[in-house]
Amino acid sequence: MNRIFGLSAVLSVALCTLTGCTGGSASSTPTQQPAANPTPAVTAVAPASLSAGSTTQVITITGTGFVNAAAAYFNGVALQTTYSNATTLQATVPATLLVNGQTASIIVTTPSPGGGNSNTVSFAVNAPTPTVTPLSPSYVLQGVSSVLLVTGAGFEANSAVLLNGSAHATNFLNANSLQIALAAADVQSAGSVQVTVNNPGPGGSTSAASSFVVYLAPSIASLTPNNVAAGSPSLQLTVTGSNFNANSVVQVDGAAQLTTFVNSSNLLATVSAAALANGRVASVSVHNAAPTLADSAAANLQITTPLPVLSALNPSAVASGQAATVTLSGSGFQTSSSVLWNGSARTTTYVNPASLKVALTAADLQPGTGQISVVNPAPGGGTSTALSLTVITPPTLSSLSPATVQASASYSSNTTTAITINGANFASNAFATVAGYKVVPTTQSATQMMVAVPSAALYYTGSVNVLA
């Protein structure tokens, strides 16, 4: 009995040891805390540098204290990080972080407990060496603002264009194109301007130079001769100035004239008859088509109009109260000539240098005499001597005596019938028309004329028209 009891006690103690015993005298086992993460340290990055413009790259970071949750940062931007072991991480650097040359900062962080940020390691993103090809435009007018396109290779978003060594505000278009705005102040001095491109950052450098030329516009100092008569068949015009070239063209009022290049200071132009047809102050300029478009300021060529001469009017007399067109004959007429009626300009049609037409309204033509003259504008020009245009009142008929007559017995009879025509405004050279026959009066006054009407006009019975 005692042996069995003792065995039970031993088993009871053993069970309490294996499973734990409940009871007022037993105590709990303490919970174990996780170990603190180490502070990471970075010793190297491979590769040691990348080229600006690279595609997405994977870098290897070596050091100590790395854990599974460690993360790498590139200039503060978290990278996709893969844990290899406590001394090696792999991180993916996207292409968007490799656009420009720079010195980047790389760190590794580990989470708490413990953990923290590693030391900072510098990482070089090497800028390419830029190259510049010919510029557009290659010629720029002095003092004229423009836009310069710089083409080449190896350009970055932070590339800078330099003019004669001085940085200029630069617009990045793409890896092969940059653009800058040239202000008038940038191109004040004639000659060649050196253009380079600089890429900052590690590996960066300045390109070899290309250049554009600040080009002087042509300038006119004098014209020989500086005046010519309007209507001249042509003119040999010598233009003296500066910055002329073999492409220079002399223009008169914007129309190109046949031009001979003599030297950079002299041009010889044959001005056409068409350009000299009318009197005026003509504008003469020089246009250079190359190496870039440029026009000189204008110089004045006096094309003097002649004094017009008026020799005849047709008709020389017109009826009052009725609009009429009168043809003027003379010389020295221009397309710019104007006909004056009693000193006031009227609508004028140029026919040729010897003929003009003027339209006179019914209101212009009151009974009496009007003065017609021609004026040519300055330079030169002037007003012709005036000719008179007679304005007459049309004749009117009031009665015939006799009002009826016996029809002629024979159409071919040579007999006549006397008729008295009464009215008003009969001119001294007036005549009557009876049934289409012109009848010269035998006697007349301003109010009456006597006519002998031939029998042929009175052969047919009926009404007969009588006109005076």
VOZA-151322 format. One record per residue (C-alpha): residue number from 1; residue in three letters; chain; x, y, z. Coordinates in Angstrom, 1 decimal, always signed. Example, Ala and Ser with C-alpha at 12.3 -4.5 7.8 and 13.67 -1.06 7.14 Angstrom:
2
TIRO;num;residuo;cadena;east;north;up
TIRO;1;Ala;A;+12.3;-4.5;+7.8
TIRO;2;Ser;A;+13.7;-1.1;+7.1
//
This chain:
468
TIRO;num;residuo;cadena;east;north;up
TIRO;1;Met;A;+0.0;+0.0;+0.0
TIRO;2;Asn;A;+2.8;+2.4;+0.9
TIRO;3;Arg;A;+4.6;+1.7;-2.3
TIRO;4;Ile;A;+1.5;+2.5;-4.5
TIRO;5;Phe;A;+0.9;+5.8;-2.7
TIRO;6;Gly;A;+4.5;+6.9;-3.2
TIRO;7;Leu;A;+4.3;+6.2;-6.9
TIRO;8;Ser;A;+1.2;+8.3;-7.2
TIRO;9;Ala;A;+2.9;+11.2;-5.5
TIRO;10;Val;A;+5.8;+10.9;-8.0
TIRO;11;Leu;A;+3.4;+10.9;-11.0
TIRO;12;Ser;A;+1.5;+13.9;-9.6
TIRO;13;Val;A;+4.7;+15.9;-9.3
TIRO;14;Ala;A;+5.7;+14.8;-12.8
TIRO;15;Leu;A;+2.4;+15.9;-14.3
TIRO;16;Cys;A;+2.6;+19.3;-12.6
TIRO;17;Thr;A;+6.0;+19.7;-14.1
TIRO;18;Leu;A;+4.8;+18.9;-17.6
TIRO;19;Thr;A;+1.4;+20.7;-17.7
TIRO;20;Gly;A;+1.5;+23.2;-15.0
TIRO;21;Cys;A;-0.7;+23.0;-11.9
TIRO;22;Thr;A;-3.5;+25.3;-11.0
TIRO;23;Gly;A;-3.9;+26.4;-7.5
TIRO;24;Gly;A;-3.4;+29.3;-5.3
TIRO;25;Ser;A;+0.3;+28.6;-4.8
TIRO;26;Ala;A;+1.3;+28.3;-8.6
TIRO;27;Ser;A;+2.8;+31.4;-10.7
TIRO;28;Ser;A;+2.6;+32.3;-14.6
TIRO;29;Thr;A;+5.6;+32.1;-17.1
TIRO;30;Pro;A;+6.7;+35.8;-18.5
TIRO;31;Thr;A;+5.9;+36.6;-22.3
TIRO;32;Gln;A;+9.0;+36.8;-24.5
TIRO;33;Gln;A;+9.6;+40.4;-26.3
TIRO;34;Pro;A;+10.9;+40.5;-30.0
TIRO;35;Ala;A;+14.5;+41.4;-30.6
TIRO;36;Ala;A;+15.2;+45.1;-31.7
TIRO;37;Asn;A;+16.2;+45.6;-35.4
TIRO;38;Pro;A;+19.7;+46.8;-35.9
TIRO;39;Thr;A;+20.5;+50.2;-37.4
TIRO;40;Pro;A;+21.5;+49.6;-41.0
TIRO;41;Ala;A;+24.8;+50.8;-42.5
TIRO;42;Val;A;+25.6;+51.1;-46.2
TIRO;43;Thr;A;+29.1;+50.4;-47.4
TIRO;44;Ala;A;+28.8;+50.3;-51.2
TIRO;45;Val;A;+26.4;+50.6;-54.2
TIRO;46;Ala;A;+26.9;+48.7;-57.4
TIRO;47;Pro;A;+27.1;+49.9;-60.1
TIRO;48;Ala;A;+28.8;+53.0;-58.6
TIRO;49;Ser;A;+27.1;+55.3;-61.2
TIRO;50;Leu;A;+24.5;+55.3;-64.0
TIRO;51;Ser;A;+24.2;+57.5;-67.1
TIRO;52;Ala;A;+21.5;+60.1;-67.4
TIRO;53;Gly;A;+18.8;+59.0;-69.7
TIRO;54;Ser;A;+19.1;+55.3;-68.7
TIRO;55;Thr;A;+16.2;+53.0;-68.6
TIRO;56;Thr;A;+15.0;+51.5;-65.3
TIRO;57;Gln;A;+18.0;+50.0;-63.5
TIRO;58;Val;A;+18.5;+47.6;-60.6
TIRO;59;Ile;A;+21.3;+48.5;-58.1
TIRO;60;Thr;A;+22.9;+46.3;-55.4
TIRO;61;Ile;A;+23.4;+47.8;-52.0
TIRO;62;Thr;A;+25.8;+46.2;-49.6
TIRO;63;Gly;A;+26.3;+46.9;-45.9
TIRO;64;Thr;A;+25.2;+45.6;-42.5
TIRO;65;Gly;A;+22.0;+45.5;-40.4
TIRO;66;Phe;A;+19.6;+44.8;-43.2
TIRO;67;Val;A;+16.3;+43.1;-42.4
TIRO;68;Asn;A;+13.5;+41.7;-44.5
TIRO;69;Ala;A;+11.5;+45.0;-44.2
TIRO;70;Ala;A;+14.4;+47.2;-45.1
TIRO;71;Ala;A;+13.7;+49.9;-47.7
TIRO;72;Ala;A;+16.1;+51.9;-50.0
TIRO;73;Tyr;A;+15.6;+55.6;-50.9
TIRO;74;Phe;A;+16.9;+57.5;-53.8
TIRO;75;Asn;A;+16.9;+61.3;-53.1
TIRO;76;Gly;A;+14.1;+60.6;-50.7
TIRO;77;Val;A;+12.0;+58.6;-53.1
TIRO;78;Ala;A;+11.3;+55.0;-51.9
TIRO;79;Leu;A;+12.6;+52.3;-54.2
TIRO;80;Gln;A;+11.2;+48.9;-54.8
TIRO;81;Thr;A;+13.5;+46.9;-52.5
TIRO;82;Thr;A;+14.3;+43.2;-52.4
TIRO;83;Tyr;A;+15.9;+41.7;-49.3
TIRO;84;Ser;A;+18.7;+39.2;-50.1
TIRO;85;Asn;A;+20.4;+38.8;-46.7
TIRO;86;Ala;A;+21.6;+40.9;-43.8
TIRO;87;Thr;A;+24.3;+42.4;-45.9
TIRO;88;Thr;A;+22.7;+42.7;-49.3
TIRO;89;Leu;A;+19.7;+44.5;-50.8
TIRO;90;Gln;A;+18.5;+44.9;-54.4
TIRO;91;Ala;A;+16.7;+48.2;-55.4
TIRO;92;Thr;A;+15.0;+49.2;-58.6
TIRO;93;Val;A;+15.6;+52.8;-59.8
TIRO;94;Pro;A;+12.9;+53.9;-62.3
TIRO;95;Ala;A;+14.0;+55.8;-65.5
TIRO;96;Thr;A;+12.1;+58.8;-64.3
TIRO;97;Leu;A;+14.8;+59.4;-61.6
TIRO;98;Leu;A;+17.6;+59.1;-64.1
TIRO;99;Val;A;+16.6;+61.8;-66.6
TIRO;100;Asn;A;+19.3;+64.4;-65.6
TIRO;101;Gly;A;+22.9;+64.3;-64.5
TIRO;102;Gln;A;+23.1;+64.7;-60.7
TIRO;103;Thr;A;+24.6;+63.4;-57.5
TIRO;104;Ala;A;+21.9;+61.5;-55.8
TIRO;105;Ser;A;+21.7;+60.4;-52.1
TIRO;106;Ile;A;+21.0;+56.7;-51.2
TIRO;107;Ile;A;+20.0;+55.5;-47.7
TIRO;108;Val;A;+18.5;+52.4;-46.2
TIRO;109;Thr;A;+15.9;+52.4;-43.4
TIRO;110;Thr;A;+14.8;+49.6;-41.2
TIRO;111;Pro;A;+11.6;+49.6;-39.1
TIRO;112;Ser;A;+11.2;+49.7;-35.3
TIRO;113;Pro;A;+11.7;+48.3;-32.8
TIRO;114;Gly;A;+15.2;+49.6;-33.1
TIRO;115;Gly;A;+16.1;+50.2;-36.7
TIRO;116;Gly;A;+16.4;+53.7;-38.2
TIRO;117;Asn;A;+18.2;+55.3;-41.2
TIRO;118;Ser;A;+21.6;+54.3;-42.5
TIRO;119;Asn;A;+24.4;+56.7;-43.4
TIRO;120;Thr;A;+24.0;+58.5;-46.7
TIRO;121;Val;A;+25.9;+57.3;-49.8
TIRO;122;Ser;A;+26.4;+59.6;-52.8
TIRO;123;Phe;A;+25.5;+58.0;-56.2
TIRO;124;Ala;A;+26.5;+59.7;-59.5
TIRO;125;Val;A;+24.0;+59.9;-62.4
TIRO;126;Asn;A;+26.4;+61.0;-65.1
TIRO;127;Ala;A;+25.3;+63.6;-67.6
TIRO;128;Pro;A;+26.1;+62.9;-71.3
TIRO;129;Thr;A;+28.4;+65.2;-73.2
TIRO;130;Pro;A;+26.1;+67.3;-75.4
TIRO;131;Thr;A;+26.8;+68.0;-79.1
TIRO;132;Val;A;+25.4;+70.8;-81.2
TIRO;133;Thr;A;+24.6;+70.7;-84.9
TIRO;134;Pro;A;+23.9;+73.8;-87.1
TIRO;135;Leu;A;+21.5;+76.3;-85.7
TIRO;136;Ser;A;+18.2;+77.6;-87.0
TIRO;137;Pro;A;+18.2;+80.3;-88.1
TIRO;138;Ser;A;+21.9;+80.7;-88.9
TIRO;139;Tyr;A;+21.4;+84.5;-89.6
TIRO;140;Val;A;+19.6;+86.9;-87.4
TIRO;141;Leu;A;+18.9;+90.5;-88.1
TIRO;142;Gln;A;+20.6;+93.0;-85.9
TIRO;143;Gly;A;+18.4;+94.3;-83.2
TIRO;144;Val;A;+15.4;+92.1;-84.1
TIRO;145;Ser;A;+14.1;+89.6;-81.6
TIRO;146;Ser;A;+13.7;+86.0;-82.8
TIRO;147;Val;A;+13.6;+82.4;-81.6
TIRO;148;Leu;A;+16.8;+80.2;-81.9
TIRO;149;Leu;A;+16.4;+76.4;-82.3
TIRO;150;Val;A;+19.5;+74.5;-81.1
TIRO;151;Thr;A;+19.6;+70.9;-82.3
TIRO;152;Gly;A;+22.1;+68.2;-81.5
TIRO;153;Ala;A;+22.3;+65.2;-79.0
TIRO;154;Gly;A;+22.7;+64.5;-75.4
TIRO;155;Phe;A;+20.4;+67.3;-74.1
TIRO;156;Glu;A;+18.7;+67.1;-70.7
TIRO;157;Ala;A;+15.9;+68.9;-69.0
TIRO;158;Asn;A;+18.5;+71.0;-67.1
TIRO;159;Ser;A;+20.7;+71.7;-70.1
TIRO;160;Ala;A;+21.6;+75.4;-70.6
TIRO;161;Val;A;+22.3;+77.2;-73.8
TIRO;162;Leu;A;+25.2;+79.7;-73.6
TIRO;163;Leu;A;+25.7;+82.7;-75.9
TIRO;164;Asn;A;+29.3;+83.7;-76.1
TIRO;165;Gly;A;+29.8;+81.8;-72.7
TIRO;166;Ser;A;+26.8;+83.4;-70.9
TIRO;167;Ala;A;+23.9;+81.2;-69.9
TIRO;168;His;A;+20.6;+82.0;-71.4
TIRO;169;Ala;A;+17.1;+80.9;-70.4
TIRO;170;Thr;A;+16.6;+77.6;-72.1
TIRO;171;Asn;A;+13.4;+75.7;-73.1
TIRO;172;Phe;A;+14.0;+71.9;-73.2
TIRO;173;Leu;A;+12.1;+70.3;-76.1
TIRO;174;Asn;A;+13.6;+66.8;-76.2
TIRO;175;Ala;A;+17.0;+65.1;-76.0
TIRO;176;Asn;A;+17.8;+66.5;-79.5
TIRO;177;Ser;A;+16.3;+70.0;-79.4
TIRO;178;Leu;A;+16.5;+73.1;-77.2
TIRO;179;Gln;A;+15.0;+76.5;-77.8
TIRO;180;Ile;A;+15.9;+80.0;-76.6
TIRO;181;Ala;A;+14.3;+83.4;-77.2
TIRO;182;Leu;A;+16.7;+86.0;-78.5
TIRO;183;Ala;A;+15.8;+89.5;-77.4
TIRO;184;Ala;A;+16.8;+92.6;-79.4
TIRO;185;Ala;A;+19.5;+93.3;-76.8
TIRO;186;Asp;A;+21.1;+89.8;-77.5
TIRO;187;Val;A;+21.8;+90.7;-81.1
TIRO;188;Gln;A;+22.9;+94.3;-81.0
TIRO;189;Ser;A;+26.4;+93.7;-82.3
TIRO;190;Ala;A;+27.0;+92.5;-85.9
TIRO;191;Gly;A;+29.1;+89.4;-86.3
TIRO;192;Ser;A;+29.3;+85.8;-85.2
TIRO;193;Val;A;+27.7;+84.6;-81.9
TIRO;194;Gln;A;+29.1;+81.4;-80.3
TIRO;195;Val;A;+26.5;+79.0;-79.0
TIRO;196;Thr;A;+27.3;+76.1;-76.7
TIRO;197;Val;A;+25.2;+73.7;-74.5
TIRO;198;Asn;A;+26.2;+72.8;-70.9
TIRO;199;Asn;A;+25.0;+69.8;-69.1
TIRO;200;Pro;A;+25.4;+70.2;-65.3
TIRO;201;Gly;A;+26.0;+67.4;-62.8
TIRO;202;Pro;A;+28.6;+64.7;-62.6
TIRO;203;Gly;A;+30.1;+63.8;-65.9
TIRO;204;Gly;A;+28.5;+66.9;-67.4
TIRO;205;Ser;A;+30.4;+69.1;-69.8
TIRO;206;Thr;A;+30.0;+71.8;-72.4
TIRO;207;Ser;A;+29.6;+71.1;-76.1
TIRO;208;Ala;A;+31.8;+72.3;-78.9
TIRO;209;Ala;A;+30.5;+75.6;-80.2
TIRO;210;Ser;A;+28.3;+76.3;-83.1
TIRO;211;Ser;A;+27.4;+79.8;-84.3
TIRO;212;Phe;A;+24.9;+82.1;-85.9
TIRO;213;Val;A;+25.6;+85.5;-87.5
TIRO;214;Val;A;+24.0;+88.8;-86.5
TIRO;215;Tyr;A;+23.3;+90.3;-89.9
TIRO;216;Leu;A;+22.9;+94.0;-90.8
TIRO;217;Ala;A;+19.9;+95.0;-92.9
TIRO;218;Pro;A;+20.5;+97.0;-96.1
TIRO;219;Ser;A;+20.5;+100.8;-95.7
TIRO;220;Ile;A;+20.0;+103.5;-98.4
TIRO;221;Ala;A;+22.1;+106.7;-98.1
TIRO;222;Ser;A;+21.1;+108.4;-101.4
TIRO;223;Leu;A;+19.4;+108.1;-104.8
TIRO;224;Thr;A;+20.8;+109.4;-108.0
TIRO;225;Pro;A;+18.8;+111.0;-109.5
TIRO;226;Asn;A;+16.3;+111.7;-106.8
TIRO;227;Asn;A;+13.6;+113.1;-109.1
TIRO;228;Val;A;+12.2;+112.2;-112.6
TIRO;229;Ala;A;+9.3;+113.4;-114.8
TIRO;230;Ala;A;+6.2;+111.3;-114.7
TIRO;231;Gly;A;+5.6;+109.4;-117.9
TIRO;232;Ser;A;+9.3;+108.9;-118.5
TIRO;233;Pro;A;+10.0;+105.7;-120.5
TIRO;234;Ser;A;+12.4;+104.4;-117.8
TIRO;235;Leu;A;+15.1;+105.6;-115.3
TIRO;236;Gln;A;+18.6;+104.3;-114.5
TIRO;237;Leu;A;+18.6;+104.8;-110.7
TIRO;238;Thr;A;+21.8;+104.5;-108.7
TIRO;239;Val;A;+21.2;+103.5;-105.1
TIRO;240;Thr;A;+24.0;+104.2;-102.7
TIRO;241;Gly;A;+24.1;+102.7;-99.2
TIRO;242;Ser;A;+25.5;+99.7;-97.3
TIRO;243;Asn;A;+25.0;+96.0;-96.7
TIRO;244;Phe;A;+24.0;+95.3;-100.3
TIRO;245;Asn;A;+24.7;+91.8;-101.8
TIRO;246;Ala;A;+24.2;+89.9;-105.0
TIRO;247;Asn;A;+20.6;+89.0;-103.9
TIRO;248;Ser;A;+19.6;+92.7;-103.3
TIRO;249;Val;A;+16.6;+94.0;-105.2
TIRO;250;Val;A;+15.5;+97.6;-105.6
TIRO;251;Gln;A;+11.8;+98.1;-105.1
TIRO;252;Val;A;+9.7;+101.2;-106.0
TIRO;253;Asp;A;+6.5;+101.3;-104.0
TIRO;254;Gly;A;+7.0;+97.6;-103.3
TIRO;255;Ala;A;+7.4;+96.6;-106.9
TIRO;256;Ala;A;+10.7;+94.9;-107.8
TIRO;257;Gln;A;+12.8;+96.6;-110.4
TIRO;258;Leu;A;+15.6;+95.1;-112.6
TIRO;259;Thr;A;+18.7;+95.4;-110.3
TIRO;260;Thr;A;+22.4;+95.1;-111.0
TIRO;261;Phe;A;+24.7;+94.5;-108.0
TIRO;262;Val;A;+27.8;+96.7;-108.3
TIRO;263;Asn;A;+29.2;+96.3;-104.8
TIRO;264;Ser;A;+28.1;+96.2;-101.2
TIRO;265;Ser;A;+27.6;+100.0;-101.3
TIRO;266;Asn;A;+26.0;+100.5;-104.8
TIRO;267;Leu;A;+23.2;+99.1;-106.8
TIRO;268;Leu;A;+22.0;+100.1;-110.3
TIRO;269;Ala;A;+18.2;+99.7;-110.9
TIRO;270;Thr;A;+16.3;+100.1;-114.2
TIRO;271;Val;A;+13.0;+101.7;-113.1
TIRO;272;Ser;A;+10.2;+100.7;-115.5
TIRO;273;Ala;A;+7.9;+103.1;-117.3
TIRO;274;Ala;A;+4.9;+101.6;-115.4
TIRO;275;Ala;A;+6.5;+102.7;-112.1
TIRO;276;Leu;A;+7.0;+106.2;-113.5
TIRO;277;Ala;A;+3.6;+106.6;-115.1
TIRO;278;Asn;A;+2.1;+108.8;-112.4
TIRO;279;Gly;A;+3.4;+111.8;-110.4
TIRO;280;Arg;A;+3.9;+111.1;-106.7
TIRO;281;Val;A;+6.5;+110.7;-104.0
TIRO;282;Ala;A;+7.5;+107.1;-104.6
TIRO;283;Ser;A;+9.0;+104.9;-101.9
TIRO;284;Val;A;+12.3;+103.2;-102.8
TIRO;285;Ser;A;+13.7;+100.4;-100.7
TIRO;286;Val;A;+16.3;+97.6;-101.0
TIRO;287;His;A;+15.2;+94.0;-100.3
TIRO;288;Asn;A;+17.7;+91.4;-99.4
TIRO;289;Ala;A;+16.4;+87.9;-99.9
TIRO;290;Ala;A;+19.5;+86.2;-98.5
TIRO;291;Pro;A;+21.1;+85.2;-96.3
TIRO;292;Thr;A;+18.0;+86.2;-94.5
TIRO;293;Leu;A;+15.0;+88.4;-95.5
TIRO;294;Ala;A;+15.7;+92.0;-94.8
TIRO;295;Asp;A;+14.4;+95.4;-96.1
TIRO;296;Ser;A;+15.9;+98.8;-95.8
TIRO;297;Ala;A;+14.2;+101.9;-94.6
TIRO;298;Ala;A;+12.6;+103.8;-97.6
TIRO;299;Ala;A;+14.1;+106.7;-99.5
TIRO;300;Asn;A;+11.9;+109.1;-101.5
TIRO;301;Leu;A;+12.0;+109.4;-105.3
TIRO;302;Gln;A;+10.2;+112.5;-106.6
TIRO;303;Ile;A;+8.2;+111.6;-109.7
TIRO;304;Thr;A;+7.0;+115.0;-110.9
TIRO;305;Thr;A;+3.8;+115.4;-112.9
TIRO;306;Pro;A;+3.8;+117.8;-115.9
TIRO;307;Leu;A;+1.6;+120.9;-116.1
TIRO;308;Pro;A;-1.5;+119.7;-118.0
TIRO;309;Val;A;-2.5;+121.4;-121.3
TIRO;310;Leu;A;-6.2;+121.5;-122.2
TIRO;311;Ser;A;-6.9;+122.1;-125.9
TIRO;312;Ala;A;-10.5;+121.1;-126.7
TIRO;313;Leu;A;-13.9;+120.0;-125.4
TIRO;314;Asn;A;-16.3;+117.7;-127.1
TIRO;315;Pro;A;-19.1;+118.7;-127.2
TIRO;316;Ser;A;-18.4;+122.3;-126.6
TIRO;317;Ala;A;-22.0;+123.0;-125.7
TIRO;318;Val;A;-24.6;+120.9;-123.8
TIRO;319;Ala;A;-28.2;+121.2;-122.8
TIRO;320;Ser;A;-29.1;+122.5;-119.4
TIRO;321;Gly;A;-30.7;+120.3;-116.8
TIRO;322;Gln;A;-29.4;+117.0;-118.3
TIRO;323;Ala;A;-26.4;+115.0;-117.2
TIRO;324;Ala;A;-23.6;+114.9;-119.8
TIRO;325;Thr;A;-20.2;+113.4;-120.4
TIRO;326;Val;A;-17.6;+115.7;-121.9
TIRO;327;Thr;A;-14.3;+114.5;-123.6
TIRO;328;Leu;A;-11.2;+116.6;-122.9
TIRO;329;Ser;A;-8.3;+116.6;-125.3
TIRO;330;Gly;A;-4.8;+117.9;-124.5
TIRO;331;Ser;A;-1.5;+116.6;-123.1
TIRO;332;Gly;A;+0.2;+115.8;-119.9
TIRO;333;Phe;A;-2.8;+113.9;-118.4
TIRO;334;Gln;A;-2.1;+111.4;-115.6
TIRO;335;Thr;A;-4.1;+108.6;-114.0
TIRO;336;Ser;A;-4.1;+111.0;-111.0
TIRO;337;Ser;A;-5.4;+114.0;-113.0
TIRO;338;Ser;A;-8.7;+115.5;-111.9
TIRO;339;Val;A;-11.1;+117.6;-114.0
TIRO;340;Leu;A;-12.5;+120.7;-112.4
TIRO;341;Trp;A;-15.9;+122.2;-113.1
TIRO;342;Asn;A;-15.9;+125.8;-112.1
TIRO;343;Gly;A;-13.0;+125.0;-109.8
TIRO;344;Ser;A;-14.5;+121.9;-108.1
TIRO;345;Ala;A;-13.4;+118.4;-108.8
TIRO;346;Arg;A;-15.7;+116.1;-110.7
TIRO;347;Thr;A;-15.7;+112.3;-111.5
TIRO;348;Thr;A;-12.8;+111.9;-114.0
TIRO;349;Thr;A;-11.9;+108.9;-116.2
TIRO;350;Tyr;A;-8.4;+108.7;-117.5
TIRO;351;Val;A;-8.3;+107.5;-121.1
TIRO;352;Asn;A;-4.6;+108.2;-122.1
TIRO;353;Pro;A;-2.1;+111.0;-121.7
TIRO;354;Ala;A;-4.0;+113.1;-124.3
TIRO;355;Ser;A;-7.6;+112.3;-123.3
TIRO;356;Leu;A;-9.8;+112.5;-120.2
TIRO;357;Lys;A;-13.6;+112.2;-119.7
TIRO;358;Val;A;-15.6;+114.1;-117.1
TIRO;359;Ala;A;-19.1;+113.3;-115.9
TIRO;360;Leu;A;-21.3;+116.4;-115.2
TIRO;361;Thr;A;-24.6;+116.1;-113.4
TIRO;362;Ala;A;-27.9;+117.8;-114.3
TIRO;363;Ala;A;-27.4;+120.0;-111.3
TIRO;364;Asp;A;-24.0;+121.2;-112.7
TIRO;365;Leu;A;-25.5;+122.2;-116.0
TIRO;366;Gln;A;-27.4;+125.4;-115.5
TIRO;367;Pro;A;-27.9;+127.8;-118.5
TIRO;368;Gly;A;-24.8;+129.9;-119.1
TIRO;369;Thr;A;-21.1;+129.1;-119.4
TIRO;370;Gly;A;-19.0;+126.8;-117.2
TIRO;371;Gln;A;-15.3;+126.6;-116.9
TIRO;372;Ile;A;-13.5;+123.3;-117.3
TIRO;373;Ser;A;-9.8;+122.8;-116.3
TIRO;374;Val;A;-7.5;+119.9;-115.4
TIRO;375;Val;A;-5.3;+119.7;-112.3
TIRO;376;Asn;A;-2.3;+117.4;-111.8
TIRO;377;Pro;A;-1.1;+116.7;-108.3
TIRO;378;Ala;A;+2.3;+117.5;-106.8
TIRO;379;Pro;A;+5.2;+117.0;-107.0
TIRO;380;Gly;A;+5.2;+119.3;-110.1
TIRO;381;Gly;A;+1.8;+119.4;-111.7
TIRO;382;Gly;A;-0.5;+122.3;-111.5
TIRO;383;Thr;A;-3.8;+123.5;-113.1
TIRO;384;Ser;A;-4.3;+123.9;-116.9
TIRO;385;Thr;A;-5.8;+126.9;-118.6
TIRO;386;Ala;A;-9.6;+126.6;-118.5
TIRO;387;Leu;A;-11.9;+126.2;-121.5
TIRO;388;Ser;A;-15.6;+127.3;-121.6
TIRO;389;Leu;A;-18.5;+124.9;-121.9
TIRO;390;Thr;A;-21.7;+126.5;-123.0
TIRO;391;Val;A;-24.8;+125.3;-121.3
TIRO;392;Ile;A;-27.9;+126.1;-123.4
TIRO;393;Thr;A;-31.6;+125.9;-122.6
TIRO;394;Pro;A;-33.3;+123.4;-125.0
TIRO;395;Pro;A;-35.8;+125.0;-127.5
TIRO;396;Thr;A;-39.5;+124.6;-127.0
TIRO;397;Leu;A;-42.3;+124.7;-129.5
TIRO;398;Ser;A;-45.6;+126.4;-128.7
TIRO;399;Ser;A;-47.5;+126.5;-132.1
TIRO;400;Leu;A;-47.4;+126.1;-135.9
TIRO;401;Ser;A;-49.0;+128.3;-138.5
TIRO;402;Pro;A;-50.8;+126.9;-140.4
TIRO;403;Ala;A;-51.6;+123.9;-138.1
TIRO;404;Thr;A;-52.9;+122.0;-141.1
TIRO;405;Val;A;-51.9;+121.9;-144.8
TIRO;406;Gln;A;-53.0;+120.1;-147.9
TIRO;407;Ala;A;-51.1;+117.0;-148.7
TIRO;408;Ser;A;-48.8;+117.3;-151.7
TIRO;409;Ala;A;-50.1;+115.9;-155.0
TIRO;410;Ser;A;-46.8;+114.5;-155.9
TIRO;411;Tyr;A;-44.0;+113.0;-153.8
TIRO;412;Ser;A;-41.4;+114.3;-156.2
TIRO;413;Ser;A;-42.7;+117.8;-156.5
TIRO;414;Asn;A;-40.2;+120.5;-155.9
TIRO;415;Thr;A;-42.8;+122.8;-154.4
TIRO;416;Thr;A;-42.6;+124.0;-150.8
TIRO;417;Thr;A;-45.1;+125.1;-148.2
TIRO;418;Ala;A;-44.3;+128.0;-145.8
TIRO;419;Ile;A;-44.8;+127.2;-142.1
TIRO;420;Thr;A;-44.2;+129.5;-139.2
TIRO;421;Ile;A;-42.9;+127.8;-136.0
TIRO;422;Asn;A;-43.4;+129.7;-132.7
TIRO;423;Gly;A;-41.7;+128.8;-129.4
TIRO;424;Ala;A;-38.7;+129.9;-127.3
TIRO;425;Asn;A;-34.9;+129.5;-126.9
TIRO;426;Phe;A;-34.2;+129.2;-130.7
TIRO;427;Ala;A;-30.5;+129.5;-131.2
TIRO;428;Ser;A;-29.0;+131.4;-134.1
TIRO;429;Asn;A;-28.0;+128.1;-135.8
TIRO;430;Ala;A;-31.2;+126.3;-135.0
TIRO;431;Phe;A;-33.0;+124.3;-137.7
TIRO;432;Ala;A;-36.3;+122.4;-137.9
TIRO;433;Thr;A;-37.0;+118.8;-138.7
TIRO;434;Val;A;-40.3;+118.0;-140.4
TIRO;435;Ala;A;-41.2;+114.4;-140.8
TIRO;436;Gly;A;-37.5;+113.6;-140.7
TIRO;437;Tyr;A;-36.5;+116.2;-143.2
TIRO;438;Lys;A;-34.0;+118.9;-142.0
TIRO;439;Val;A;-35.3;+122.3;-142.9
TIRO;440;Val;A;-33.1;+125.4;-142.6
TIRO;441;Pro;A;-35.2;+128.5;-141.6
TIRO;442;Thr;A;-35.5;+131.3;-144.0
TIRO;443;Thr;A;-35.9;+133.8;-141.2
TIRO;444;Gln;A;-35.8;+133.3;-137.5
TIRO;445;Ser;A;-35.6;+134.9;-134.0
TIRO;446;Ala;A;-35.3;+133.5;-130.5
TIRO;447;Thr;A;-39.1;+132.9;-130.5
TIRO;448;Gln;A;-40.0;+132.3;-134.2
TIRO;449;Met;A;-38.7;+130.7;-137.4
TIRO;450;Met;A;-40.1;+130.6;-140.9
TIRO;451;Val;A;-39.4;+127.4;-142.9
TIRO;452;Ala;A;-40.1;+126.2;-146.4
TIRO;453;Val;A;-41.2;+122.6;-146.1
TIRO;454;Pro;A;-40.6;+120.5;-149.2
TIRO;455;Ser;A;-43.6;+118.7;-150.7
TIRO;456;Ala;A;-42.0;+115.3;-150.0
TIRO;457;Ala;A;-42.4;+115.9;-146.3
TIRO;458;Leu;A;-46.1;+116.6;-146.7
TIRO;459;Tyr;A;-47.0;+113.8;-149.2
TIRO;460;Tyr;A;-48.7;+111.5;-146.7
TIRO;461;Thr;A;-51.9;+112.4;-144.8
TIRO;462;Gly;A;-51.9;+112.3;-141.1
TIRO;463;Ser;A;-49.9;+113.9;-138.3
TIRO;464;Val;A;-46.4;+115.1;-139.0
TIRO;465;Asn;A;-43.7;+115.6;-136.3
TIRO;466;Val;A;-42.0;+119.0;-136.3
TIRO;467;Leu;A;-38.9;+119.5;-134.2
TIRO;468;Ala;A;-36.8;+122.6;-133.7
//
